Amino acid sequence: MPRHLREEVKQHERQAPIERARFKHGKALGATILAALIGMPCSTNSQTPADDVAAQVRSQGYRCDRPITATRDVRHSKPDSVVWVLKCVNAAYRVRLDPDMAARVTKFKKLPH
């Protein structure tokens, strides 16, 4: 066998264990990622902020048929007190959510733009 081919064979033999280890670890990493993705909830079934705020409003006796949007009201919010403007098909509300307290709900007389 020519010398240059023997050198290539030797070099390949030295690199083969490294390549097998990379492949082995790559397979393990791929299996771990696949398992993590299978366990993640599907984003198409997750609730929107409008659904969450509407559920809170309904639990306090207000009517909200089909929530359309919930927009954060940065001007009225405080660090521990978030304010949302909730638009439903039939009404619109300003909702202040404080930790460990019932929401403060104010119904708009006219639907905001």
SVG drawing of the C-alpha trace seen along z (x, -y; Angstrom):
<svg xmlns="http://www.w3.org/2000/svg" viewBox="-73 -57 78 59">
<polyline fill="none" stroke="black" stroke-width="0.4" points="0.0,0.0 1.4,-3.4 2.7,-5.5 0.2,-8.4 -2.8,-5.9 -1.3,-4.3 -1.1,-7.7 -4.7,-8.5 -5.8,-5.1 -3.9,-5.7 -5.4,-9.2 -8.9,-7.9 -8.4,-5.2 -7.4,-7.8 -10.4,-9.9 -13.0,-7.1 -13.5,-6.9 -14.0,-10.6 -16.6,-10.5 -18.4,-7.6 -18.5,-9.5 -19.9,-12.6 -22.6,-10.6 -23.5,-8.9 -23.7,-12.2 -25.6,-13.8 -28.2,-11.0 -28.6,-11.4 -29.0,-15.2 -31.5,-14.7 -33.5,-12.3 -33.5,-14.7 -34.7,-17.6 -37.4,-15.4 -38.6,-14.4 -38.7,-18.0 -40.7,-19.1 -43.2,-16.3 -43.8,-17.3 -44.4,-21.0 -48.0,-22.2 -49.2,-23.1 -49.3,-26.9 -52.5,-26.7 -54.5,-25.6 -53.1,-28.2 -55.2,-31.0 -54.7,-34.6 -54.5,-37.4 -58.0,-38.4 -59.3,-34.9 -57.6,-35.2 -58.8,-38.7 -62.3,-37.8 -62.4,-34.8 -61.5,-37.0 -64.2,-39.5 -66.8,-36.8 -65.9,-35.3 -66.8,-38.6 -70.3,-38.7 -69.6,-40.9 -70.8,-39.8 -68.2,-39.4 -69.4,-37.6 -66.5,-36.5 -63.4,-38.5 -61.9,-40.3 -58.7,-41.9 -57.0,-42.7 -54.5,-45.5 -52.2,-46.5 -52.8,-50.0 -49.2,-51.1 -50.3,-54.6 -52.6,-53.3 -50.5,-50.3 -48.1,-50.3 -45.3,-47.8 -47.5,-45.4 -50.8,-46.4 -51.4,-45.7 -54.2,-47.3 -55.8,-45.8 -58.4,-47.2 -60.6,-44.3 -62.9,-44.5 -65.7,-42.0 -68.4,-41.8 -71.0,-43.3 -68.9,-45.6 -65.5,-47.0 -63.8,-47.1 -60.8,-48.5 -59.5,-45.7 -56.9,-46.3 -55.3,-43.1 -53.6,-43.2 -51.9,-40.1 -54.0,-38.1 -57.0,-40.4 -60.2,-40.5 -59.8,-42.5 -61.1,-46.0 -63.4,-46.2 -64.7,-49.4 -67.1,-49.2 -66.7,-51.8 -69.9,-53.6 -68.8,-53.8 -66.5,-51.3 -63.0,-52.7 -61.4,-53.0"/>
</svg>
